[in-house]
Amino acid sequence: MDAERPLLADGARVAGLDEVGRGAWAGPLTVGAVMLDAADVPAGLRDSKRLTPARRTVLAERLAEGAMIGIGEVEVAELDRIGLAAALHLAARRAVAALPIRPDAVLIDGTVDLLAGSGLVTRCLVGGDDRSASIAAASISAKVHRDRRMVAAAEDHPPYGFARHKGYPSAAHRAALADHGPCVLHRQSWRPIRALTAQQPSLPGTTPAPSSAAAEG
C-alpha cells in the first residue's frame, strides 16, 4: 500500500483504477475500481497479466469478500460509436459510480487521467498495477469479470474461440474471422477487423464490418 499511504494518512478514501480489454478485437471494454481495507489487503496482489488464471480467480474471490469493487463497462456497439478514448473515460466514470461509496482520491494506472473533470483527486502511475495494491486489485477484478463474460459468450458464438483468447488477437481468432466474418461481439470500427473481414460473408446473425467507421485499435 505504499502508493496509497500518503493519501490514507490524510484521511482520504482511496480507490485504484485499471482497465482491461483495450487491445481486444471483441467484447466489452472493462474498467475496475477497488477500495481496499488497509487492514485486510490480500497477499500477492500484482498486475493481473502476471498471474495465472487460477491465481487471479482466487484473488478476485478474496477481494469480493473484503474490498469495495466497482465495475464499469462500455459494450461493443457503444464503443464503436464513441471511439476508444471516450470509451475509456466513460467506463472509468461508471466504475467509480458503481462503488458503494465515493472515494476521495483515485490512483489510475498509466499516464492518462481517465477521471479528469470528475472533481476527484487523481494520480496517474506508470506501471501502477505493480506499484499500488489498489490498482492491482482493480486490474484483477476487471480481468476476471471480463474473462468470465467472454467464456460465457463463447457458448453463443462457438466458431470464434472466445473462451481461449477472450477476444484478443490470436492466430485462431484471425483464422475464425477469415472463415466466418465478424459476429455481434466484434468491434466493427477496429481497423484490423475491417481489414480481415471486408470481403468475407458473415454467419447468420452476425453483422458485416462497415466500410466507413472511425478506426480504432
Phi and psi restraints in degrees (value plus and minus 20) as a CYANA .aco file:
   2 ASP   PHI     -81.5   -41.5
   2 ASP   PSI     -63.2   -23.2
   3 ALA   PHI     -87.2   -47.2
   3 ALA   PSI     -50.1   -10.1
   4 GLU   PHI    -101.2   -61.2
   4 GLU   PSI     -43.5    -3.5
   5 ARG   PHI     -76.7   -36.7
   5 ARG   PSI     -66.7   -26.7
   6 PRO   PHI     -81.0   -41.0
   6 PRO   PSI     -56.6   -16.6
   7 LEU   PHI     -90.8   -50.8
   7 LEU   PSI     -62.9   -22.9
   8 LEU   PHI     -83.5   -43.5
   8 LEU   PSI     -55.4   -15.4
   9 ALA   PHI     -84.4   -44.4
   9 ALA   PSI     -46.2    -6.2
  10 ASP   PHI    -108.6   -68.6
  10 ASP   PSI     -15.1    24.9
  11 GLY   PHI      65.1   105.1
  11 GLY   PSI      -8.6    31.4
  12 ALA   PHI     -97.8   -57.8
  12 ALA   PSI     126.2   166.2
  13 ARG   PHI    -109.7   -69.7
  13 ARG   PSI      97.0   137.0
  14 VAL   PHI    -130.8   -90.8
  14 VAL   PSI     116.1   156.1
  15 ALA   PHI    -140.3  -100.3
  15 ALA   PSI     132.2   172.2
  16 GLY   PHI    -127.9   -87.9
  16 GLY   PSI     129.3   169.3
  17 LEU   PHI    -158.1  -118.1
  17 LEU   PSI     114.8   154.8
  18 ASP   PHI    -172.4  -132.4
  18 ASP   PSI     135.7   175.7
  19 GLU   PHI    -133.7   -93.7
  19 GLU   PSI     135.6   175.6
  20 VAL   PHI    -157.0  -117.0
  20 VAL   PSI     131.8   171.8
  21 GLY   PHI      75.8   115.8
  21 GLY   PSI     -16.6    23.4
  22 ARG   PHI     -77.9   -37.9
  22 ARG   PSI     -64.3   -24.3
  23 GLY   PHI    -112.5   -72.5
  23 GLY   PSI     -15.8    24.2
  24 ALA   PHI     -93.3   -53.3
  24 ALA   PSI     135.7   175.7
  25 TRP   PHI    -115.7   -75.7
  25 TRP   PSI     -33.3     6.7
  26 ALA   PHI    -165.9  -125.9
  26 ALA   PSI     133.4   173.4
  27 GLY   PHI      72.4   112.4
  27 GLY   PSI     153.5   193.5
  28 PRO   PHI     -95.1   -55.1
  28 PRO   PSI     141.0   181.0
  29 LEU   PHI    -110.9   -70.9
  29 LEU   PSI     109.0   149.0
  30 THR   PHI    -146.2  -106.2
  30 THR   PSI     114.0   154.0
  31 VAL   PHI    -143.0  -103.0
  31 VAL   PSI     115.5   155.5
  32 GLY   PHI    -129.2   -89.2
  32 GLY   PSI     123.1   163.1
  33 ALA   PHI    -148.3  -108.3
  33 ALA   PSI     108.9   148.9
  34 VAL   PHI    -154.2  -114.2
  34 VAL   PSI     113.5   153.5
  35 MET   PHI    -132.0   -92.0
  35 MET   PSI      94.3   134.3
  36 LEU   PHI    -107.6   -67.6
  36 LEU   PSI     132.0   172.0
  37 ASP   PHI    -103.4   -63.4
  37 ASP   PSI      93.7   133.7
  38 ALA   PHI     -78.8   -38.8
  38 ALA   PSI     -41.8    -1.8
  39 ALA   PHI    -110.5   -70.5
  39 ALA   PSI     -21.9    18.1
  40 ASP   PHI    -166.0  -126.0
  40 ASP   PSI      42.8    82.8
  41 VAL   PHI    -114.3   -74.3
  41 VAL   PSI     100.6   140.6
  42 PRO   PHI     -80.0   -40.0
  42 PRO   PSI     121.2   161.2
  43 ALA   PHI     -92.9   -52.9
  43 ALA   PSI     125.2   165.2
  44 GLY   PHI      70.9   110.9
  44 GLY   PSI      -9.0    31.0
  45 LEU   PHI     -87.5   -47.5
  45 LEU   PSI     110.9   150.9
  46 ARG   PHI    -182.4  -142.4
  46 ARG   PSI    -199.6  -159.6
  47 ASP   PHI     -70.1   -30.1
  47 ASP   PSI     106.3   146.3
  48 SER   PHI     -79.3   -39.3
  48 SER   PSI     -49.4    -9.4
  49 LYS   PHI     -89.2   -49.2
  49 LYS   PSI     -37.1     2.9
  50 ARG   PHI    -119.5   -79.5
  50 ARG   PSI      -9.2    30.8
  51 LEU   PHI    -133.8   -93.8
  51 LEU   PSI     130.6   170.6
  52 THR   PHI     -91.5   -51.5
  52 THR   PSI     135.8   175.8
  53 PRO   PHI     -74.8   -34.8
  53 PRO   PSI     -59.6   -19.6
  54 ALA   PHI     -84.4   -44.4
  54 ALA   PSI     -62.7   -22.7
  55 ARG   PHI     -88.6   -48.6
  55 ARG   PSI     -58.3   -18.3
  56 ARG   PHI     -78.8   -38.8
  56 ARG   PSI     -62.8   -22.8
  57 THR   PHI     -84.1   -44.1
  57 THR   PSI     -63.9   -23.9
  58 VAL   PHI     -79.7   -39.7
  58 VAL   PSI     -66.1   -26.1
  59 LEU   PHI     -87.8   -47.8
  59 LEU   PSI     -58.6   -18.6
  60 ALA   PHI     -82.0   -42.0
  60 ALA   PSI     -60.7   -20.7
  61 GLU   PHI     -87.4   -47.4
  61 GLU   PSI     -57.7   -17.7
  62 ARG   PHI     -84.9   -44.9
  62 ARG   PSI     -61.8   -21.8
  63 LEU   PHI     -85.0   -45.0
  63 LEU   PSI     -58.7   -18.7
  64 ALA   PHI     -81.9   -41.9
  64 ALA   PSI     -45.4    -5.4
  65 GLU   PHI    -101.0   -61.0
  65 GLU   PSI     -53.8   -13.8
  66 GLY   PHI    -146.0  -106.0
  66 GLY   PSI     -24.3    15.7
  67 ALA   PHI    -136.6   -96.6
  67 ALA   PSI     145.1   185.1
  68 MET   PHI    -116.9   -76.9
  68 MET   PSI     106.4   146.4
  69 ILE   PHI    -146.1  -106.1
  69 ILE   PSI     113.9   153.9
  70 GLY   PHI    -144.6  -104.6
  70 GLY   PSI     113.9   153.9
  71 ILE   PHI    -136.8   -96.8
  71 ILE   PSI     108.2   148.2
  72 GLY   PHI    -139.6   -99.6
  72 GLY   PSI     115.2   155.2
  73 GLU   PHI    -153.4  -113.4
  73 GLU   PSI     131.6   171.6
  74 VAL   PHI    -141.3  -101.3
  74 VAL   PSI      99.6   139.6
  75 GLU   PHI     -96.2   -56.2
  75 GLU   PSI     148.0   188.0
  76 VAL   PHI     -78.7   -38.7
  76 VAL   PSI     -68.1   -28.1
  77 ALA   PHI     -81.7   -41.7
  77 ALA   PSI     -61.5   -21.5
  78 GLU   PHI     -88.9   -48.9
  78 GLU   PSI     -59.8   -19.8
  79 LEU   PHI     -80.9   -40.9
  79 LEU   PSI     -64.8   -24.8
  80 ASP   PHI     -81.0   -41.0
  80 ASP   PSI     -55.6   -15.6
  81 ARG   PHI     -94.2   -54.2
  81 ARG   PSI     -60.3   -20.3
  82 ILE   PHI    -122.9   -82.9
  82 ILE   PSI     -35.1     4.9
  83 GLY   PHI      70.9   110.9
  83 GLY   PSI     142.8   182.8
  84 LEU   PHI     -85.6   -45.6
  84 LEU   PSI     -66.4   -26.4
  85 ALA   PHI     -80.0   -40.0
  85 ALA   PSI     -67.9   -27.9
  86 ALA   PHI     -85.5   -45.5
  86 ALA   PSI     -56.0   -16.0
  87 ALA   PHI     -84.7   -44.7
  87 ALA   PSI     -58.5   -18.5
  88 LEU   PHI     -82.1   -42.1
  88 LEU   PSI     -65.0   -25.0
  89 HIS   PHI     -85.5   -45.5
  89 HIS   PSI     -60.6   -20.6
  90 LEU   PHI     -86.8   -46.8
  90 LEU   PSI     -64.9   -24.9
  91 ALA   PHI     -83.6   -43.6
  91 ALA   PSI     -57.0   -17.0
  92 ALA   PHI     -83.8   -43.8
  92 ALA   PSI     -64.3   -24.3
  93 ARG   PHI     -84.2   -44.2
  93 ARG   PSI     -59.0   -19.0
  94 ARG   PHI     -85.9   -45.9
  94 ARG   PSI     -57.5   -17.5
  95 ALA   PHI     -83.8   -43.8
  95 ALA   PSI     -65.4   -25.4
  96 VAL   PHI     -86.0   -46.0
  96 VAL   PSI     -60.0   -20.0
  97 ALA   PHI     -84.0   -44.0
  97 ALA   PSI     -45.9    -5.9
  98 ALA   PHI    -102.1   -62.1
  98 ALA   PSI     -28.3    11.7
  99 LEU   PHI     -87.9   -47.9
  99 LEU   PSI     128.0   168.0
 100 PRO   PHI     -82.1   -42.1
 100 PRO   PSI     -52.1   -12.1
 101 ILE   PHI    -152.6  -112.6
 101 ILE   PSI     135.4   175.4
 102 ARG   PHI    -100.9   -60.9
 102 ARG   PSI     107.9   147.9
 103 PRO   PHI     -94.2   -54.2
 103 PRO   PSI     140.9   180.9
 104 ASP   PHI    -108.5   -68.5
 104 ASP   PSI     -49.8    -9.8
 105 ALA   PHI    -163.5  -123.5
 105 ALA   PSI     128.9   168.9
 106 VAL   PHI    -152.0  -112.0
 106 VAL   PSI     107.8   147.8
 107 LEU   PHI    -112.5   -72.5
 107 LEU   PSI     107.1   147.1
 108 ILE   PHI    -139.2   -99.2
 108 ILE   PSI     110.4   150.4
 109 ASP   PHI     -89.4   -49.4
 109 ASP   PSI     113.2   153.2
 110 GLY   PHI      83.7   123.7
 110 GLY   PSI    -181.0  -141.0
 111 THR   PHI    -132.4   -92.4
 111 THR   PSI     -25.0    15.0
 112 VAL   PHI    -126.1   -86.1
 112 VAL   PSI     107.2   147.2
 113 ASP   PHI     -98.3   -58.3
 113 ASP   PSI      77.1   117.1
 114 LEU   PHI     -93.9   -53.9
 114 LEU   PSI     -26.2    13.8
 115 LEU   PHI    -137.1   -97.1
 115 LEU   PSI       1.6    41.6
 116 ALA   PHI     -76.8   -36.8
 116 ALA   PSI     112.4   152.4
 117 GLY   PHI      66.4   106.4
 117 GLY   PSI     -19.1    20.9
 118 SER   PHI    -102.1   -62.1
 118 SER   PSI     -34.7     5.3
 119 GLY   PHI      68.7   108.7
 119 GLY   PSI     -24.9    15.1
 120 LEU   PHI    -106.0   -66.0
 120 LEU   PSI     129.5   169.5
 121 VAL   PHI     -92.3   -52.3
 121 VAL   PSI     105.6   145.6
 122 THR   PHI    -147.9  -107.9
 122 THR   PSI     131.6   171.6
 123 ARG   PHI    -160.6  -120.6
 123 ARG   PSI     103.7   143.7
 124 CYS   PHI    -110.8   -70.8
 124 CYS   PSI     115.7   155.7
 125 LEU   PHI    -146.9  -106.9
 125 LEU   PSI      97.4   137.4
 126 VAL   PHI     -88.7   -48.7
 126 VAL   PSI     110.4   150.4
 127 GLY   PHI      46.7    86.7
 127 GLY   PSI      10.9    50.9
 128 GLY   PHI     -81.8   -41.8
 128 GLY   PSI     -49.1    -9.1
 129 ASP   PHI     -93.1   -53.1
 129 ASP   PSI     -27.0    13.0
 130 ASP   PHI    -129.9   -89.9
 130 ASP   PSI     -18.6    21.4
 131 ARG   PHI    -137.1   -97.1
 131 ARG   PSI     -37.7     2.3
 132 SER   PHI    -151.6  -111.6
 132 SER   PSI     105.3   145.3
 133 ALA   PHI     -83.1   -43.1
 133 ALA   PSI     -55.1   -15.1
 134 SER   PHI     -88.2   -48.2
 134 SER   PSI     -61.4   -21.4
 135 ILE   PHI     -86.6   -46.6
 135 ILE   PSI     -62.4   -22.4
 136 ALA   PHI     -79.6   -39.6
 136 ALA   PSI     -61.6   -21.6
 137 ALA   PHI     -83.0   -43.0
 137 ALA   PSI     -59.3   -19.3
 138 ALA   PHI     -85.4   -45.4
 138 ALA   PSI     -61.2   -21.2
 139 SER   PHI     -80.4   -40.4
 139 SER   PSI     -65.6   -25.6
 140 ILE   PHI     -86.2   -46.2
 140 ILE   PSI     -66.9   -26.9
 141 SER   PHI     -82.7   -42.7
 141 SER   PSI     -64.0   -24.0
 142 ALA   PHI     -86.6   -46.6
 142 ALA   PSI     -61.2   -21.2
 143 LYS   PHI     -84.2   -44.2
 143 LYS   PSI     -67.0   -27.0
 144 VAL   PHI     -85.1   -45.1
 144 VAL   PSI     -61.1   -21.1
 145 HIS   PHI     -80.9   -40.9
 145 HIS   PSI     -69.2   -29.2
 146 ARG   PHI     -87.3   -47.3
 146 ARG   PSI     -60.9   -20.9
 147 ASP   PHI     -79.5   -39.5
 147 ASP   PSI     -60.9   -20.9
 148 ARG   PHI     -83.7   -43.7
 148 ARG   PSI     -58.0   -18.0
 149 ARG   PHI     -84.1   -44.1
 149 ARG   PSI     -60.7   -20.7
 150 MET   PHI     -92.0   -52.0
 150 MET   PSI     -54.0   -14.0
 151 VAL   PHI     -83.5   -43.5
 151 VAL   PSI     -62.9   -22.9
 152 ALA   PHI     -84.7   -44.7
 152 ALA   PSI     -57.9   -17.9
 153 ALA   PHI     -85.3   -45.3
 153 ALA   PSI     -47.3    -7.3
 154 ALA   PHI     -81.1   -41.1
 154 ALA   PSI     -48.9    -8.9
 155 GLU   PHI     -88.4   -48.4
 155 GLU   PSI     -51.4   -11.4
 156 ASP   PHI    -108.7   -68.7
 156 ASP   PSI     -38.5     1.5
 157 HIS   PHI    -153.2  -113.2
 157 HIS   PSI      44.6    84.6
 158 PRO   PHI     -81.3   -41.3
 158 PRO   PSI     -48.6    -8.6
 159 PRO   PHI     -85.1   -45.1
 159 PRO   PSI     -38.0     2.0
 160 TYR   PHI    -116.0   -76.0
 160 TYR   PSI     -34.8     5.2
 161 GLY   PHI      50.1    90.1
 161 GLY   PSI      14.3    54.3
 162 PHE   PHI     -79.2   -39.2
 162 PHE   PSI     -49.4    -9.4
 163 ALA   PHI     -84.3   -44.3
 163 ALA   PSI     -45.8    -5.8
 164 ARG   PHI    -107.0   -67.0
 164 ARG   PSI     -71.2   -31.2
 165 HIS   PHI    -125.0   -85.0
 165 HIS   PSI     -25.6    14.4
 166 LYS   PHI      39.5    79.5
 166 LYS   PSI       5.2    45.2
 167 GLY   PHI      72.4   112.4
 167 GLY   PSI     -23.5    16.5
 168 TYR   PHI    -101.5   -61.5
 168 TYR   PSI     140.4   180.4
 169 PRO   PHI     -81.5   -41.5
 169 PRO   PSI     115.2   155.2
 170 SER   PHI    -176.8  -136.8
 170 SER   PSI     144.5   184.5
 171 ALA   PHI     -79.9   -39.9
 171 ALA   PSI     -62.4   -22.4
 172 ALA   PHI     -86.2   -46.2
 172 ALA   PSI     -58.5   -18.5
 173 HIS   PHI     -85.7   -45.7
 173 HIS   PSI     -63.9   -23.9
 174 ARG   PHI     -79.8   -39.8
 174 ARG   PSI     -63.4   -23.4
 175 ALA   PHI     -83.8   -43.8
 175 ALA   PSI     -60.9   -20.9
 176 ALA   PHI     -84.3   -44.3
 176 ALA   PSI     -60.3   -20.3
 177 LEU   PHI     -85.2   -45.2
 177 LEU   PSI     -60.2   -20.2
 178 ALA   PHI     -83.8   -43.8
 178 ALA   PSI     -55.1   -15.1
 179 ASP   PHI    -101.1   -61.1
 179 ASP   PSI     -57.7   -17.7
 180 HIS   PHI    -138.8   -98.8
 180 HIS   PSI     -32.0     8.0
 181 GLY   PHI      54.9    94.9
 181 GLY   PSI     159.2   199.2
 182 PRO   PHI    -100.7   -60.7
 182 PRO   PSI     135.5   175.5
 183 CYS   PHI    -126.2   -86.2
 183 CYS   PSI    -197.7  -157.7
 184 VAL   PHI     -86.6   -46.6
 184 VAL   PSI     -33.7     6.3
 185 LEU   PHI    -109.8   -69.8
 185 LEU   PSI     -25.9    14.1
 186 HIS   PHI    -103.2   -63.2
 186 HIS   PSI     123.1   163.1
 187 ARG   PHI     -99.0   -59.0
 187 ARG   PSI      79.0   119.0
 188 GLN   PHI     -84.5   -44.5
 188 GLN   PSI     -44.9    -4.9
 189 SER   PHI    -104.0   -64.0
 189 SER   PSI     -28.1    11.9
 190 TRP   PHI     -90.9   -50.9
 190 TRP   PSI     109.1   149.1
 191 ARG   PHI     -75.2   -35.2
 191 ARG   PSI     -65.1   -25.1
 192 PRO   PHI     -81.8   -41.8
 192 PRO   PSI     -55.7   -15.7
 193 ILE   PHI     -84.4   -44.4
 193 ILE   PSI     -65.0   -25.0
 194 ARG   PHI     -83.5   -43.5
 194 ARG   PSI     -62.0   -22.0
 195 ALA   PHI     -85.6   -45.6
 195 ALA   PSI     -57.2   -17.2
 196 LEU   PHI    -100.2   -60.2
 196 LEU   PSI     -42.4    -2.4
 197 THR   PHI    -142.8  -102.8
 197 THR   PSI     -21.6    18.4
 198 ALA   PHI     -76.3   -36.3
 198 ALA   PSI     -54.4   -14.4
 199 GLN   PHI    -124.0   -84.0
 199 GLN   PSI     -11.0    29.0
 200 GLN   PHI    -121.5   -81.5
 200 GLN   PSI     119.9   159.9
 201 PRO   PHI     -89.5   -49.5
 201 PRO   PSI     134.2   174.2
 202 SER   PHI    -120.5   -80.5
 202 SER   PSI     134.1   174.1
 203 LEU   PHI     -88.0   -48.0
 203 LEU   PSI     136.8   176.8
 204 PRO   PHI     -74.7   -34.7
 204 PRO   PSI     114.2   154.2
 205 GLY   PHI      66.3   106.3
 205 GLY   PSI     -19.0    21.0
 206 THR   PHI    -127.0   -87.0
 206 THR   PSI     153.2   193.2
 207 THR   PHI    -144.8  -104.8
 207 THR   PSI     117.4   157.4
 208 PRO   PHI     -92.4   -52.4
 208 PRO   PSI     132.8   172.8
 209 ALA   PHI     -88.6   -48.6
 209 ALA   PSI     114.5   154.5
 210 PRO   PHI     -90.7   -50.7
 210 PRO   PSI     135.7   175.7
 211 SER   PHI    -108.0   -68.0
 211 SER   PSI     -33.8     6.2
 212 SER   PHI    -161.8  -121.8
 212 SER   PSI      50.6    90.6
 213 ALA   PHI    -137.8   -97.8
 213 ALA   PSI     137.4   177.4
 214 ALA   PHI     -84.8   -44.8
 214 ALA   PSI     102.7   142.7
 215 ALA   PHI     -96.0   -56.0
 215 ALA   PSI     116.4   156.4
 216 GLU   PHI    -155.2  -115.2
 216 GLU   PSI     146.9   186.9
